[in-house]
Structure formats: C-alpha cells, structure tokens
Amino acid sequence: MKKFADLFQRLDRSTATNDKRDALVEYLCNASPKDMAWALYLLRGGKVGSSRTKIATTAELREWIGEASGLEPWLVEDSYHHVGDLAETLALLMPSVEGSGGDDASLASWIEERILAVANQDAEVRKDMVMTAWRELPLQERFVFNKLLTGALRVGVSQGLVQKALSTLTGIEPARIAQRMIGKWQPTESFIIGLLAEEDSATDDALPFPFFLASPLEKIPDTDIEEWLFEWKWDGIRLQLIRRGETTVLWSRGEERLDGRFPELEEAAALLPHDVVLDGELVAWHLDRSPDVPEAFSKLQTRIQRLKPSAKMREETPVRLIAYDLLEIDGEDWRQRPLSERRAKLIEVMDRTASDFFQVSRELKPSSWEEAAALRETAREIGVEGLMLKRRSSAYSFGRKRGDWWKWKVDPMTIDAVLIYAQAGHGRRSALYTDYTFAVWNEENVLVPVAKAYSGLTDKEILKLDKWIRANTTERFGPVRAVKAEKVFEIAFEGVNISKRHKSGIAVRFPRILRWREDKPASEADRLSTLQAMAT
C-alpha cells in the first residue's frame, strides 16, 4: 500500500509529463504482477467496490468517522463541505495514533485480503476492518485507502501515458499495449501475463485496434486543399466492426463490446467478401426515409442500452454503419498504408457487399477553402456535426495525434440562461463553487433547469462568482446552494432533444459556459420555447 500511495502522491503533485512517466516506470518495474494489475486497474478508473460488492456506504463512513474522532455528525458534515472531498475529510478527521506507521502489505493484499474479504458482510465486520485500517495507516496511505473505499481515486494521468510507461518497461509497442488494455478486464496475474506477452494470443483477435482520434481544427491548414479528404462528421457512435471467420465483434470507442445490440449489423457482416476490420460511425437511419439523411442521435440512444433489441425496436430505429476506414483485410494490417489506398480498398469491399446496413462515408469535394467553409455551414441541415479533414497520405495512428485528422465542427447552438444552483467542484476546485445549474423561463414565467455546466469561466471569474454565490444563497440542499436568480450566462451546446426524463422536457448535449453576460438582466434570458424550437 505504501508504494502505491507514494506513486499516487507523485502523480498527483507533478505537472510534468516526463516526471509522471518516470514515476510510473519506477513503480511498475518493482511491482509484483498482482500489484501491477491492481494499479493499472485503478489508474484507468476501476473501482474496488460496486453495487454487488458492498464495502462501506458514504453514510456509514460518515457515521464511523464520527465515532472514531468523537465529532458530532453536523461537524463531520461541515468539515466535508469545507474540504470538498470525502476521502480527504476522513483522513484528516481521524486522530493520529502514536506509533502508527502502516505495514508492508502490498496493494493487492490490502484489496483482496482485507477490503474485498469483508464485502457484503454485516456492518460490524466491515466497520471493524475500516476502523482498524484508519488506526494503522499513516495519513497519506489512509487517504488512498479512503479513496479505494469511496471509488473516487482519480489522478492526473492519461491512459496514453500509462501505456508509454509500460512500453518503456517492456519494449512492446504502445499501440499493442493500448489494444490489449481495451475493454472490461479484471486485475489478475493472468491479465498481466497476457498484457506483457511478446507473442499475440487468440484473445487479441477479438480486440479492436486503438482508435485514431481527430483534433479540433483551429485554423485552415496552410496546404493545398487537394491534400485533404473531406467527409461529413457523422453524429453517432464511433465503432469498429471486426469480422474474422464466422465471428463478428462490435466495439465502441468507449471500449464497450456491443455484440448482440445491433444484430442487423452482425447479420450483414456475414455478407462481407473478406475478413476485415472496419472503422466507422454507427447512426440511426431509416432506409426509406426522404430525404436520405440520418436520424438524430437521440433516436440511437433508445437502442444503446438494450442488450437484445426487440423486432419492433429494430423496425422503429434501424441503424447503418457509415464506414470510413479499412484497418485490416484477410489478416493483413493496413494501418500504415496511406489513407487513399485504404479508402480505395474499402470502396472495393463495400461494392461487393449487397447490404443497406453498410455505406461508405461520402467524399466531399470542395474546390477551395472558402467552398469548404460554406459546405460546413450546411451541416445541421442534413443532421451532421460538421466536416472531417483527413490527410490523404496519412497512416492510421492511435490516440489524438495532431496534424493528419481534424474535425471542423459547426459553431455550437447558444442560449442565455440564468444561474439558479451551485455546488462545490472536485480536486483543486473542491473549496469553490464551480458546478452550476442554469435555467430558462417557461410559459408561466417560472425558471426551469435545462443545463448543468462547470467549464468555460476563467479562474478570476470563478473566484468572483464564488464570492457572489456565498453572499446570495437563498436555500441549501445538502451540498447544493440555491442562489438569487440574477446572473445570466451564455451557454453553448451541440444539440437539443425532446426528453421525457427532464423536468423541462428538453435535454441539451455537451453544455458549457461561453461567457458571463453581466450586461443582461435575468428577465431577458431565453425562454423554453426557444429551446423547443431548436429540438430535433
């Protein structure tokens, strides 16, 4: 536990990428396979407890720390609201015990032999384990232990950096490590053996290639427009379809297997003339709809969570794979070939596949950058998000490597909305009110919440707004403060959908703050009817 706590501290305190990589390499080099497995699992966001593996609820932790520290419940709550992080609050409130120096038990031992060993047992058994750990562990290790209990162990390290550290340690290509870390895996010694194996295994056949991601276009490339392939930026689920032999596997960019959820694609894949790995966008698309454009993303959402869609659902919300890249064919990896060659082969394969469930992403051919900009402005009319620009000579890399693939999205939709609620943030913002809820006026001139956002303001604006929130709170609901309906902000978002799950009847996609409208009174904020008119 001590070594992992030291790693956590180094990663959390450092802002230099090389320092973080060196810390990871040093830890992984000296970790046992089991400790390495758990460390990788936790660093990618995995949690020790779950709804089926009960260790301690937050209410129990608050009660137990009150008993251990002798503090009244209200003081525990007040401490939590000031600190902003439950794990840190628990660590700070626990009195230091003389002689407490922890022990040499490994990370895996702590998790498997202590924490998980009491899962789902009576409260007294779980409480005894937690209280004993609090008494044994010094502050930093106690803090990490609490993070494991609360499932909130977040640290500023990307998966790409972890993969590069493993590559440095083993000599295996980062792309291969990234591929083997895709999907849901368990922190076991056998996983580590497979992850670090020099030779490929049968398990690798079902894994997708690491996705190549586009970067937002900040300025027009200073190159000939003929160097670039233009496509629409489709609004769906990024997907790799893997067809090898009689097996078809579907993987989302979110590293989730979608087998069985879209059986029409799996059935259509049987018509492919070759074993292939395709990269593309899964969209909702009525094949007989006029005009021939995709449905809104909200339609696709109705199918995402259905493990086995009914015949009625398949009929009401059919899907199509818009293929835009070919990564492998007949066992040969094509990722290092130029895009122009991969696309030509993709078209050849699709032309020999008689299925309406597959379509090659249409190539757009603007003759100038001005024409491309005008084309981008028409994107919303046909249900897409903008343009994709891909260098024709580019290989298929992995991760977000700038220069070859760009996304040129249309300007976001915007509204002016009123701040009505605020909540403290997390991490370095845990002492400030940085999570905001915004509302617009309905027909009865009542403010109804339509969006939550926490990004877009400068540090100076956050401090100024935090001070105002504290001075203008009207009610408190636990950690949430209701404030006077006076401050107006311009909110940007990517789309609007009708939603029965929201009080307003509206759901916006990817809201964020554009600017603080100090020039506008709350009475001039937008109305719900404006959002309803935007809804698709």
GIKA-V762068 format. One record per pair of residues at least 24 apart in sequence whose ideal C-beta (glycine too) atoms are under 7 Angstrom apart, sorted by the first residue. I is the first residue (numbers start at 1). J is the second residue. D is the distance in whole Angstrom. If there is no record, write none. Layout:
BEGIN
i:I j:J d:D
i:I j:J d:D
END
This chain:
BEGIN
i:1 j:102 d:7
i:1 j:105 d:6
i:1 j:107 d:6
i:1 j:110 d:5
i:1 j:141 d:5
i:2 j:102 d:6
i:2 j:141 d:6
i:3 j:27 d:6
i:4 j:39 d:6
i:4 j:107 d:4
i:4 j:144 d:7
i:5 j:140 d:5
i:5 j:141 d:4
i:5 j:144 d:4
i:8 j:144 d:5
i:8 j:155 d:6
i:9 j:140 d:6
i:11 j:155 d:5
i:11 j:156 d:7
i:11 j:157 d:5
i:12 j:155 d:5
i:12 j:156 d:7
i:17 j:161 d:7
i:20 j:157 d:6
i:20 j:161 d:6
i:21 j:161 d:6
i:21 j:164 d:6
i:21 j:165 d:5
i:24 j:161 d:7
i:24 j:162 d:6
i:24 j:165 d:4
i:25 j:165 d:5
i:25 j:168 d:5
i:25 j:169 d:6
i:28 j:165 d:6
i:28 j:166 d:7
i:28 j:169 d:6
i:29 j:169 d:6
i:32 j:106 d:7
i:33 j:189 d:4
i:33 j:192 d:4
i:33 j:193 d:7
i:34 j:108 d:4
i:34 j:189 d:5
i:35 j:106 d:5
i:35 j:107 d:5
i:35 j:108 d:5
i:36 j:192 d:5
i:37 j:187 d:4
i:37 j:188 d:6
i:37 j:189 d:6
i:37 j:191 d:6
i:37 j:192 d:5
i:38 j:107 d:5
i:38 j:108 d:5
i:38 j:111 d:6
i:38 j:187 d:5
i:39 j:107 d:6
i:40 j:162 d:7
i:41 j:187 d:4
i:42 j:153 d:5
i:43 j:155 d:7
i:43 j:157 d:6
i:43 j:162 d:6
i:44 j:159 d:6
i:46 j:187 d:7
i:47 j:151 d:4
i:48 j:111 d:6
i:48 j:115 d:6
i:48 j:116 d:7
i:48 j:148 d:5
i:49 j:151 d:6
i:53 j:119 d:5
i:53 j:120 d:7
i:54 j:119 d:6
i:54 j:120 d:5
i:55 j:115 d:6
i:55 j:119 d:6
i:55 j:126 d:6
i:55 j:149 d:6
i:56 j:126 d:6
i:56 j:130 d:6
i:56 j:149 d:5
i:58 j:86 d:6
i:58 j:150 d:7
i:60 j:123 d:7
i:61 j:86 d:7
i:61 j:90 d:6
i:61 j:149 d:7
i:64 j:127 d:6
i:64 j:130 d:6
i:64 j:131 d:6
i:65 j:90 d:5
i:65 j:93 d:5
i:65 j:94 d:7
i:68 j:94 d:6
i:68 j:131 d:6
i:68 j:134 d:6
i:69 j:93 d:5
i:69 j:94 d:6
i:69 j:95 d:6
i:81 j:479 d:6
i:83 j:430 d:7
i:84 j:424 d:5
i:84 j:426 d:7
i:84 j:430 d:3
i:84 j:431 d:6
i:85 j:426 d:7
i:85 j:430 d:5
i:86 j:150 d:5
i:87 j:143 d:6
i:87 j:146 d:4
i:87 j:147 d:5
i:87 j:150 d:5
i:87 j:152 d:6
i:88 j:143 d:6
i:90 j:146 d:5
i:91 j:139 d:6
i:91 j:142 d:5
i:91 j:143 d:4
i:91 j:146 d:6
i:94 j:134 d:5
i:94 j:142 d:6
i:97 j:135 d:5
i:100 j:135 d:7
i:100 j:136 d:6
i:100 j:137 d:7
i:100 j:138 d:6
i:101 j:138 d:6
i:102 j:136 d:6
i:102 j:137 d:5
i:102 j:138 d:5
i:102 j:141 d:5
i:103 j:136 d:7
i:111 j:148 d:7
i:115 j:148 d:6
i:160 j:399 d:5
i:170 j:196 d:5
i:172 j:196 d:7
i:175 j:210 d:6
i:175 j:398 d:5
i:178 j:210 d:4
i:178 j:398 d:6
i:179 j:207 d:5
i:179 j:209 d:6
i:179 j:210 d:6
i:180 j:204 d:7
i:180 j:207 d:7
i:182 j:207 d:6
i:182 j:208 d:6
i:182 j:255 d:5
i:183 j:207 d:7
i:183 j:255 d:5
i:183 j:257 d:6
i:205 j:244 d:6
i:206 j:242 d:7
i:206 j:249 d:5
i:208 j:240 d:4
i:208 j:242 d:6
i:208 j:251 d:4
i:209 j:240 d:7
i:209 j:277 d:7
i:209 j:327 d:5
i:209 j:335 d:7
i:210 j:398 d:3
i:210 j:399 d:7
i:211 j:238 d:6
i:211 j:253 d:5
i:211 j:398 d:7
i:212 j:396 d:5
i:212 j:397 d:5
i:212 j:398 d:6
i:212 j:405 d:6
i:213 j:399 d:6
i:213 j:400 d:4
i:214 j:388 d:6
i:214 j:405 d:4
i:214 j:406 d:6
i:214 j:407 d:4
i:215 j:400 d:6
i:215 j:402 d:5
i:215 j:406 d:6
i:216 j:407 d:6
i:217 j:389 d:7
i:217 j:406 d:4
i:217 j:407 d:7
i:217 j:408 d:4
i:220 j:369 d:5
i:225 j:366 d:7
i:225 j:368 d:6
i:225 j:369 d:6
i:227 j:391 d:6
i:227 j:392 d:6
i:228 j:389 d:5
i:228 j:390 d:7
i:228 j:391 d:6
i:228 j:392 d:7
i:229 j:339 d:6
i:229 j:363 d:6
i:229 j:390 d:5
i:229 j:392 d:5
i:230 j:363 d:7
i:230 j:364 d:4
i:230 j:366 d:6
i:230 j:372 d:6
i:230 j:387 d:6
i:230 j:389 d:6
i:231 j:324 d:6
i:231 j:361 d:5
i:231 j:362 d:7
i:231 j:363 d:6
i:231 j:364 d:6
i:231 j:388 d:5
i:232 j:362 d:7
i:232 j:379 d:7
i:232 j:384 d:4
i:232 j:387 d:7
i:233 j:384 d:6
i:233 j:385 d:4
i:233 j:386 d:5
i:233 j:387 d:6
i:233 j:388 d:5
i:233 j:407 d:6
i:233 j:409 d:6
i:234 j:281 d:4
i:234 j:283 d:6
i:234 j:294 d:7
i:234 j:322 d:5
i:234 j:384 d:6
i:235 j:297 d:5
i:235 j:383 d:7
i:235 j:384 d:6
i:235 j:385 d:5
i:236 j:281 d:4
i:236 j:282 d:5
i:236 j:283 d:4
i:236 j:297 d:7
i:236 j:300 d:6
i:237 j:281 d:7
i:237 j:282 d:4
i:237 j:300 d:7
i:238 j:281 d:6
i:239 j:280 d:6
i:239 j:281 d:7
i:239 j:282 d:5
i:239 j:321 d:7
i:240 j:277 d:6
i:240 j:278 d:7
i:240 j:279 d:5
i:241 j:265 d:7
i:241 j:269 d:6
i:241 j:278 d:5
i:241 j:321 d:6
i:242 j:277 d:5
i:243 j:269 d:5
i:243 j:272 d:5
i:243 j:275 d:6
i:243 j:276 d:5
i:244 j:275 d:5
i:245 j:275 d:7
i:260 j:307 d:6
i:260 j:308 d:6
i:261 j:303 d:7
i:261 j:306 d:6
i:261 j:307 d:6
i:261 j:309 d:7
i:262 j:319 d:6
i:264 j:314 d:6
i:264 j:318 d:7
i:264 j:319 d:7
i:264 j:357 d:5
i:265 j:319 d:7
i:265 j:321 d:6
i:265 j:357 d:6
i:268 j:355 d:4
i:268 j:357 d:4
i:268 j:358 d:6
i:271 j:353 d:5
i:271 j:354 d:6
i:271 j:355 d:5
i:272 j:349 d:7
i:272 j:353 d:5
i:273 j:349 d:7
i:273 j:352 d:5
i:273 j:353 d:7
i:274 j:329 d:5
i:274 j:330 d:5
i:274 j:349 d:6
i:275 j:330 d:5
i:275 j:331 d:7
i:276 j:326 d:6
i:276 j:328 d:6
i:276 j:329 d:5
i:276 j:349 d:6
i:277 j:327 d:4
i:277 j:328 d:4
i:278 j:323 d:5
i:278 j:326 d:6
i:279 j:324 d:6
i:279 j:325 d:4
i:279 j:327 d:6
i:280 j:321 d:5
i:280 j:322 d:5
i:280 j:323 d:4
i:280 j:324 d:5
i:280 j:361 d:7
i:281 j:322 d:5
i:282 j:319 d:6
i:282 j:321 d:6
i:283 j:319 d:7
i:283 j:320 d:6
i:283 j:322 d:6
i:284 j:317 d:5
i:284 j:319 d:6
i:285 j:318 d:6
i:285 j:319 d:6
i:285 j:320 d:4
i:286 j:318 d:6
i:287 j:318 d:6
i:287 j:356 d:5
i:293 j:382 d:5
i:293 j:383 d:5
i:294 j:383 d:5
i:296 j:383 d:7
i:296 j:497 d:6
i:296 j:536 d:4
i:297 j:495 d:7
i:298 j:497 d:4
i:320 j:357 d:6
i:320 j:359 d:6
i:321 j:357 d:6
i:321 j:358 d:5
i:322 j:359 d:5
i:322 j:361 d:5
i:323 j:350 d:6
i:323 j:358 d:6
i:323 j:359 d:7
i:323 j:360 d:6
i:323 j:361 d:7
i:324 j:361 d:4
i:325 j:396 d:6
i:327 j:396 d:6
i:335 j:395 d:6
i:335 j:396 d:4
i:336 j:395 d:5
i:338 j:392 d:7
i:338 j:393 d:5
i:338 j:394 d:7
i:339 j:390 d:6
i:339 j:391 d:7
i:339 j:392 d:5
i:339 j:393 d:7
i:339 j:394 d:5
i:340 j:392 d:4
i:376 j:408 d:6
i:376 j:410 d:6
i:377 j:410 d:7
i:379 j:410 d:5
i:380 j:410 d:6
i:385 j:409 d:5
i:385 j:410 d:7
i:386 j:410 d:5
i:412 j:492 d:4
i:412 j:493 d:6
i:412 j:494 d:6
i:413 j:493 d:6
i:413 j:496 d:7
i:413 j:534 d:6
i:414 j:490 d:6
i:414 j:491 d:7
i:414 j:492 d:5
i:414 j:514 d:6
i:415 j:440 d:6
i:415 j:491 d:6
i:415 j:526 d:4
i:415 j:530 d:6
i:415 j:531 d:6
i:416 j:488 d:5
i:416 j:490 d:6
i:416 j:517 d:6
i:416 j:520 d:6
i:416 j:525 d:5
i:416 j:526 d:5
i:417 j:450 d:7
i:417 j:451 d:7
i:417 j:489 d:6
i:417 j:491 d:5
i:417 j:525 d:6
i:417 j:526 d:7
i:418 j:447 d:6
i:418 j:485 d:5
i:418 j:487 d:7
i:418 j:488 d:6
i:418 j:522 d:5
i:418 j:525 d:5
i:419 j:483 d:6
i:419 j:487 d:4
i:419 j:489 d:6
i:420 j:447 d:6
i:420 j:449 d:6
i:420 j:482 d:7
i:420 j:483 d:7
i:420 j:485 d:6
i:421 j:480 d:5
i:421 j:481 d:7
i:421 j:482 d:6
i:422 j:469 d:5
i:422 j:481 d:5
i:422 j:483 d:6
i:423 j:479 d:5
i:423 j:480 d:5
i:424 j:479 d:6
i:425 j:454 d:6
i:432 j:462 d:6
i:432 j:466 d:5
i:433 j:466 d:5
i:433 j:469 d:5
i:433 j:481 d:7
i:434 j:462 d:6
i:438 j:489 d:6
i:438 j:491 d:6
i:440 j:525 d:6
i:440 j:526 d:5
i:440 j:527 d:6
i:440 j:528 d:5
i:440 j:531 d:7
i:441 j:525 d:6
i:441 j:527 d:5
i:441 j:528 d:7
i:442 j:528 d:5
i:447 j:485 d:6
i:448 j:503 d:6
i:448 j:504 d:4
i:448 j:528 d:6
i:449 j:503 d:7
i:449 j:504 d:7
i:450 j:504 d:5
i:450 j:506 d:6
i:450 j:508 d:6
i:450 j:531 d:6
i:451 j:491 d:6
i:451 j:493 d:7
i:451 j:508 d:5
i:451 j:511 d:4
i:452 j:511 d:7
i:453 j:491 d:6
i:453 j:511 d:5
i:453 j:512 d:5
i:453 j:513 d:5
i:455 j:512 d:5
i:455 j:513 d:7
i:456 j:512 d:5
i:456 j:513 d:3
i:456 j:514 d:6
i:457 j:513 d:6
i:457 j:516 d:7
i:461 j:516 d:6
i:485 j:522 d:5
i:486 j:522 d:6
i:488 j:517 d:4
i:488 j:520 d:5
i:488 j:522 d:6
i:488 j:525 d:5
i:489 j:513 d:5
i:489 j:516 d:6
i:489 j:517 d:6
i:490 j:514 d:4
i:490 j:515 d:5
i:490 j:517 d:6
i:495 j:536 d:7
i:496 j:531 d:6
i:496 j:534 d:4
i:496 j:535 d:5
i:496 j:536 d:7
i:497 j:535 d:6
i:497 j:536 d:6
i:498 j:535 d:5
i:504 j:528 d:6
i:506 j:531 d:5
i:506 j:532 d:7
i:506 j:535 d:6
END
